[in-house]
Every structure is written in structure tokens, then in C-alpha cells.
């Protein structure tokens, strides 16, 4: 009974310790700033903000809890222990890389990978670093466990990308190589993965003879809920955001699986941890680089169409959203009239101000029919952002 009380009390204390971690506050500040910068860009392109300024903050806190619980169970079962030096180094790596590269560099492959390399080099070559010394409090086993964590967070990153990393991607206008206005998306996300870990000192002792399954050389522990921050950023212009991001997410997922396997072997063959870290950094960087090169070489998806008006995005909560219009669809006819630009589209809408009938090509090039009632004012602002030939660079507007 006393053992259960001690663990329960320590768990409550560990939850409270999340508010002592600087990563939490740094991530909140970054998410808010990025949101306001995004709104400013959207208004410059469309004269309207597509998504609210706190959208990034909402995703920061809403998406990573289930994965955090799963990783916490794994961490507690294994007795995963991190030193203060590791936590501080990971935070510094996260802060520096965020300032340098924004969301594109906060994958765990880069943040935890950089932290691992700094600690490894310091310990291996006996280099004294200010505040951390030579990382004497960090064992080699704990360092190998850090690479396992890197791989697990890469798996989490891949899953989150596949499940919803493409949702509510921010649209933008950009200039094509021929000087035409085309559409693109900036897909970016930041997630917090709250995960229980053990610090190598405290009131807790091993509850079972076989625990911890990973021996970190300590005999007493305290729990801490650590807010690990991960994310990604890519521009998508040659296909739909969900196709591109899901593909990237599957690749990141496999990198994470391979990294975990290498890092697990590193508990017995230490060099495998270093190889696993290098593999994660190089592979994750290569995926982003290859995507950027491919996007630059492929033709643009969101360009003016001869068969109608292509939808770049739909404003959430707008009449168009209620009509279930989707990004990438092409409005072919409105109330029986062929439309190729917004002027033709709204003239056709006004033929019947109380009701609209649309013929739409979906993303599979299949025709579908959309119809619904319009209320006073709806026909003036249906809530779609389109790409059309008559638009001038930098002067696009929402429809």
C-alpha cells in the first residue's frame, strides 16, 4: 500500500513538473508568433485570414496526448531514465534549431540527434562544456536510451503526419517560373508529446525485481512529465496536401522504426547508437530535401483550368464549407452556366439568389453535383479561394 501511495504521489508531482520545463513555454511563444505571421501572410494574399491566429497553439496541445500516454507506458515499464543534462541539452537544441529553421528543423531526428551528438562528443573526448561539465551524470546506457527515444518520437511524428498533418494547411499564392499566379500550401505543424520519464534520483525504488528492464546504474528515481516538442514544415505545390504529407509521414515512420532497432542494439554494441543517430539525421534531412527538389521540378497542381474554377481552399464555416466543397475540386458549372473565373461564377450565382446548383469535378476527375440553399449575403461571399488566370501576382482575393 505504501509503495502504491509513493508512486501515486510521485506521479502527481511529476505532472506538476511539466510546468517547470522551458520547452513548454518556448513552444507556446513560437506557436503564437507563427500563427500571427501566418495570418499576416494570408491577409496579404487573400485579404482574409483563412484560419484563426491560434490554430498552431491548438494543434500543439490537442494532438499528442494519446501517443504521449503510450510512450509513457513504454518509458515507465522500461524504467527510462534521463539526466538533467540530457533534458537541458535537448531543450537548447530545440530552441536553437527553431530559431534557425522554424518548424522544419524540430523533428526529433534533429533536436534529439543534435543533443546526442553534443553529449557523445563531450563524453568521448572528455570536453568540458560550461554548465554541463563533461556530462558526468549521464551514463552511456542512458545515452543509448536517448536514441531509442529519438526513434520513438520519429514514429510518433510519422503517425501524426499521416493522421492529420495535412489538415488545415495554409494556402498561399506564389509566382510560377513563367510569371503566372499559382497556388501552393505551406504544411506545418508543431506537437507536444507529454511523456513520463525518470530522473536518476528521488524517493522511488524498484517495485519489481526485474525492473528497470534497462539498467541505467541508479537505484532511486523520481518521475517527471517531459513535454517533448516535435514538428515539421514543407511546401506542397505539385499535388494535394494530404497526398504529399501522408507520403512523407510513411517515410518518417519507417525511419523511426529502423532507428529504434539500431538504438536497441546499441544497448549492447554502443557504436550502433551513434550509427542510429547518424542514420536518423541524414535520412530525415534527405526526405525533406528530396521532397523540395521534387516539388520544384514537377508541374504545379493549383493552376488556372480550362474546364472551370479550381478551389485552392475553403474558408471553415463558410457557405462553401457547408456545401462540402473541397480543396482541389474544380467548379465546372454554376446554375447551368460554365464558369472559368470568379466574375462568371458570381454572375451565375445571382441567377438564383436563394439556391445554387454546382457541377464539380472532384479530385478524381469525376463529376459530382452540389446544391444547397443560400441565405441573404451568402452569394456575395461563398467562402472559396481560387486560382484563375486573370489574377495579378500578389493581388488575390477570397471569393
C-alpha positions in Angstrom: 0.0 0.0 0.0 2.8 2.4 0.9 4.6 1.6 -2.4 1.4 2.5 -4.3 1.0 5.7 -2.4 4.6 6.7 -3.0 4.2 6.1 -6.7 0.9 7.9 -6.9 2.2 10.9 -5.1 5.3 11.0 -7.3 3.2 10.8 -10.4 1.2 13.8 -9.3 4.5 15.7 -8.6 5.8 14.6 -12.0 2.7 16.0 -13.7 3.3 19.3 -11.9 7.0 19.4 -13.1 5.9 19.8 -16.7 5.3 23.5 -15.9 8.9 23.8 -14.9 10.2 22.8 -18.3 11.2 25.7 -20.5 10.3 23.8 -23.7 6.6 24.2 -22.8 6.8 28.0 -22.7 9.1 28.3 -25.6 6.8 26.2 -27.8 3.8 28.2 -26.8 5.5 31.5 -27.7 6.7 30.1 -31.1 3.2 28.7 -31.9 1.6 32.1 -31.2 4.1 34.0 -33.2 3.9 31.6 -36.2 0.1 31.9 -36.1 0.2 35.7 -36.3 2.8 35.6 -39.1 0.7 33.2 -41.0 -2.4 35.3 -40.6 -0.5 38.4 -41.9 0.7 36.4 -45.0 -2.8 35.1 -45.7 -4.3 38.6 -45.5 -1.6 39.9 -47.8 -2.5 37.1 -50.4 -6.3 36.9 -49.9 -7.4 39.9 -47.9 -8.8 37.5 -45.3 -7.3 35.1 -42.8 -8.2 31.5 -43.7 -7.6 30.1 -40.2 -7.5 31.7 -36.7 -4.2 33.0 -35.4 -4.1 30.5 -32.5 -4.5 27.4 -34.8 -0.9 26.4 -34.3 -1.3 26.6 -30.5 -4.4 24.4 -30.7 -2.6 21.7 -32.5 0.3 22.0 -30.1 -1.8 20.9 -27.2 -4.5 18.7 -28.8 -2.9 16.0 -30.9 -0.1 14.4 -29.0 -1.7 13.2 -25.8 -2.7 9.6 -26.8 0.8 9.0 -28.2 2.3 10.6 -25.1 0.3 8.1 -22.9 1.5 5.1 -25.0 5.1 6.3 -24.8 4.8 6.9 -21.1 3.7 3.3 -20.5 6.7 2.1 -22.5 9.0 4.5 -20.6 7.7 3.5 -17.2 7.8 -0.2 -18.0 11.4 0.1 -19.2 12.5 2.5 -16.4 13.7 5.0 -19.0 15.9 7.5 -17.1 17.1 10.9 -18.3 19.5 13.1 -16.5 19.1 16.9 -16.1 22.0 17.3 -18.6 20.1 15.4 -21.3 16.9 17.4 -20.7 18.8 20.7 -20.8 20.7 19.8 -23.9 17.6 18.7 -25.8 15.9 22.0 -24.9 18.8 24.0 -26.1 19.0 22.1 -29.3 15.2 22.6 -29.8 15.4 26.3 -29.1 18.4 26.9 -31.4 17.1 24.8 -34.3 13.7 26.5 -34.0 15.3 29.9 -34.2 17.4 28.9 -37.2 14.9 26.9 -39.3 11.4 27.2 -37.8 9.2 24.1 -37.7 11.3 22.4 -40.5 14.1 21.6 -38.0 12.2 20.5 -34.9 11.9 16.8 -35.9 13.3 14.7 -33.1 15.9 13.5 -35.6 17.4 16.9 -35.5 16.7 18.1 -31.9 17.5 14.9 -30.0 20.0 13.9 -32.6 22.0 17.1 -32.1 21.7 16.8 -28.3 23.0 13.2 -28.5 26.0 14.2 -30.7 26.9 17.0 -28.3 26.8 14.8 -25.3 28.6 11.9 -27.1 31.4 14.1 -28.3 31.8 15.7 -24.9 32.0 12.3 -23.0 34.1 10.6 -25.6 36.7 13.3 -25.9 36.4 14.5 -22.3 35.5 18.0 -23.4 34.4 20.3 -20.7 31.3 22.4 -21.5 30.1 25.3 -19.4 27.1 24.4 -17.1 27.3 20.7 -18.0 30.9 19.9 -17.3 31.7 16.6 -19.1 28.2 15.2 -18.7 29.4 13.1 -15.8 25.8 12.5 -14.6 24.8 11.0 -18.0 25.7 7.3 -18.4 26.4 5.6 -21.7 23.4 3.4 -21.2 21.2 6.5 -20.7 22.7 8.0 -23.8 21.8 4.8 -25.8 18.3 5.1 -24.4 18.1 8.6 -25.7 18.5 7.3 -29.3 15.6 4.9 -28.6 13.5 7.9 -27.6 14.6 9.6 -30.8 13.3 6.7 -32.8 10.0 6.5 -30.9 9.4 10.2 -31.4 10.1 9.8 -35.1 7.5 7.1 -35.2 5.1 9.5 -33.4 5.9 12.2 -35.9 5.2 9.9 -38.8 1.8 8.8 -37.3 0.8 12.4 -36.6 1.7 13.4 -40.1 -0.3 10.6 -41.6 -3.4 11.1 -39.3 -3.7 14.8 -39.7 -0.5 16.7 -40.5 -2.1 17.9 -43.8 -5.3 19.2 -42.2 -5.9 23.0 -42.4 -2.7 23.6 -44.3 -2.2 27.3 -45.0 -2.7 28.2 -48.7 -0.6 30.8 -50.5 -0.2 32.4 -53.8 3.2 32.2 -55.5 4.7 33.2 -58.8 5.4 30.3 -61.2 8.5 30.1 -63.4 6.5 31.7 -66.2 5.3 34.6 -64.1 1.8 33.2 -63.5 0.0 33.2 -60.2 -0.3 29.6 -58.9 -1.5 28.1 -55.6 0.6 26.3 -53.1 0.3 25.1 -49.4 2.6 25.6 -46.5 2.1 22.5 -44.4 3.5 23.0 -40.9 2.7 21.6 -37.5 4.1 21.6 -34.0 3.1 19.0 -31.5 3.8 18.4 -27.8 4.3 14.8 -26.7 3.9 14.7 -22.9 5.9 11.7 -21.7 6.8 10.4 -18.3 10.4 9.7 -17.7 12.5 9.1 -14.6 15.2 11.3 -13.1 18.1 9.4 -11.6 17.4 10.5 -8.0 14.4 10.6 -5.8 12.2 8.7 -3.4 11.2 5.8 -5.7 12.8 2.4 -5.7 12.4 -0.6 -8.0 8.9 -2.1 -7.4 9.9 -5.4 -9.0 13.0 -7.5 -9.2 13.1 -7.3 -13.0 12.6 -3.5 -13.1 14.0 -1.5 -14.7 14.3 -3.6 -17.8 17.0 -1.1 -19.0 19.6 -0.7 -16.2 20.8 2.8 -16.0 23.0 2.3 -13.0 20.8 4.1 -10.5 18.8 2.8 -7.5 16.4 5.6 -6.8 14.2 7.6 -9.1 11.7 10.5 -9.4 9.1 10.9 -12.1 8.9 13.9 -14.4 6.4 14.6 -17.2 8.5 15.9 -20.1 7.0 18.0 -22.9 8.9 16.7 -25.9 8.2 19.0 -28.9 8.2 17.7 -32.5 7.0 19.1 -35.8 7.6 19.5 -39.5 7.2 22.0 -42.3 7.1 21.5 -46.1 5.7 23.4 -49.1 3.3 21.5 -51.3 2.5 22.7 -54.8 2.5 19.8 -57.2 -0.2 17.7 -55.6 -2.9 17.8 -52.8 -1.5 18.4 -49.3 -3.0 15.1 -47.9 -1.2 13.1 -50.6 2.2 14.7 -50.1 2.1 14.8 -46.3 0.8 11.2 -45.9 3.7 10.0 -48.2 6.2 11.9 -46.1 4.7 10.6 -42.9 5.1 7.0 -44.0 8.7 7.6 -44.8 9.4 9.2 -41.4 7.6 6.3 -39.7 9.9 3.8 -41.3 13.0 5.9 -40.4 11.7 5.8 -36.8 11.3 2.0 -36.8 14.8 1.4 -38.2 16.3 3.9 -35.7 14.6 2.2 -32.7 16.0 -1.2 -33.9 19.5 0.2 -34.2 19.3 2.0 -30.9 18.1 -1.2 -29.1 21.2 -2.9 -30.4 23.2 0.0 -29.1 22.4 -1.1 -25.5 24.9 -4.0 -26.2 27.0 -2.6 -29.0 27.4 1.1 -28.2 28.5 2.1 -31.7 25.1 1.2 -33.1 23.6 4.1 -31.1 25.9 6.5 -32.9 25.1 4.9 -36.3 21.4 5.0 -35.5 21.6 8.7 -34.7 23.5 9.5 -37.9 21.0 7.4 -39.9 18.0 9.3 -38.4 19.6 12.8 -39.0 20.7 12.0 -42.6 17.5 10.2 -43.6 15.1 12.8 -42.2 17.1 15.5 -43.9 17.2 13.6 -47.2 13.4 13.1 -47.1 12.8 16.9 -46.8 15.4 17.7 -49.4 14.1 15.2 -51.9 10.6 16.5 -51.4 11.7 20.1 -52.0 13.6 19.1 -55.2 10.6 17.1 -56.5 8.2 19.9 -55.8 10.4 22.3 -57.7 10.7 20.0 -60.7 7.1 18.8 -61.0 4.3 20.9 -62.6 2.0 23.0 -60.4 -1.3 21.4 -59.4 -3.2 24.6 -58.5 -3.1 26.5 -61.8 -5.9 28.0 -63.9 -8.1 25.4 -65.6 -9.9 25.5 -68.9 -12.8 23.4 -67.6 -13.7 25.6 -64.6 -12.6 27.3 -61.4 -10.1 25.4 -59.3 -10.6 25.6 -55.5 -7.4 26.4 -53.6 -9.1 26.2 -50.2 -12.4 26.6 -48.5 -12.9 29.0 -45.6 -14.0 27.0 -42.5 -17.6 27.6 -41.5 -18.4 29.4 -44.8 -21.4 28.5 -47.1 -18.9 26.7 -49.4 -17.8 24.6 -46.4 -21.5 23.7 -45.7 -21.8 22.7 -49.3 -18.9 20.3 -48.8 -16.7 21.8 -51.4 -13.1 20.6 -51.1 -9.6 21.8 -51.9 -8.5 20.7 -55.4 -12.0 20.4 -56.8 -13.0 22.3 -60.0 -16.3 24.1 -60.2 -17.4 23.4 -63.8 -20.9 24.9 -63.9 -22.9 27.1 -61.6 -26.7 27.1 -62.1 -26.1 25.6 -65.5 -23.6 28.2 -66.7 -19.9 27.3 -67.4 -17.6 29.3 -65.2 -13.8 30.0 -65.6 -13.3 32.9 -63.2 -14.9 34.4 -60.2 -16.7 37.1 -62.2 -18.5 34.5 -64.2 -19.1 32.4 -61.1 -20.9 35.1 -59.1 -22.9 36.3 -62.1 -24.1 32.7 -62.4 -24.8 32.5 -58.6 -27.0 35.6 -58.8 -29.2 33.9 -61.4 -30.8 32.2 -58.4 -30.0 34.0 -55.2 -32.0 31.6 -53.0 -30.5 28.3 -54.3 -27.4 27.2 -56.1 -26.6 24.1 -58.2 -23.0 23.3 -58.9 -21.4 20.8 -61.2 -18.0 20.0 -59.7 -15.1 17.8 -60.8 -13.7 16.1 -57.7 -10.0 15.3 -57.2 -10.5 12.0 -59.1 -11.9 13.9 -62.1 -15.4 12.5 -61.5 -18.3 14.9 -61.9 -20.5 15.4 -58.8 -23.5 17.7 -58.2 -23.6 20.1 -55.2 -26.7 22.0 -54.3 -28.0 23.9 -51.4 -29.9 26.9 -50.2 -28.2 30.3 -50.0 -29.2 32.9 -47.4 -29.0 36.6 -47.7 -25.4 37.7 -48.3 -24.1 34.2 -49.0 -23.9 34.7 -52.7 -21.5 37.6 -52.2 -19.1 35.6 -50.1 -19.4 31.9 -50.7 -16.1 31.3 -48.9 -13.7 29.8 -51.5 -10.2 30.9 -52.5 -9.5 30.1 -56.2 -6.7 30.3 -58.7 -7.5 31.9 -62.0 -5.7 33.4 -64.9 -6.9 36.9 -64.6 -5.4 37.4 -61.1 -2.4 39.5 -60.8 0.6 38.4 -58.7 0.1 39.5 -55.1 -3.5 40.8 -55.5 -5.5 37.6 -55.0 -8.8 37.8 -53.1 -11.1 35.3 -51.4 -14.4 34.6 -53.2 
